Amino acid sequence: MTRRVCLVVLLLCLGLMCPLVTGIFMDKLASKKLCADDNCVYTISLARAEEDYNAPDCRFINIKKGQLIYVYSKLVKEKDSGEFWAGSVYGEQYEDHMGTVGYFPSSLVSEQHVYQEANKTVPTTVRNLQKP
């Protein structure tokens, strides 16, 4: 074997034993959220983006000024956190028609129409489902 092949094999073996990439811990945004129903599937309101927003990670959505957003839940603000809502936006292209769902700062949108009140407080953690 050539020296170069041996070096590649050695590096691959070391990489398998000592992974270089580790997960990134993401802070929890809130412990509770307000929804229209217990499962947070019904639309609360329709909002319009007043500014562009570039999502900092996969939990958030990009929004463009003027874009309409369907709001499904509103996170209950905790101590030093910002106030975020969860919703979906729809792109201008046909292939984006299914929409993208995620969080966005509520300060960057204005509610255009309220469909129903967000009067259910739901924990943001996954519930343990018991089999019947």
Order of alpha helices (4+ residues) and beta strands (2+ residues): alpha-beta-beta-beta-beta-beta-beta-beta
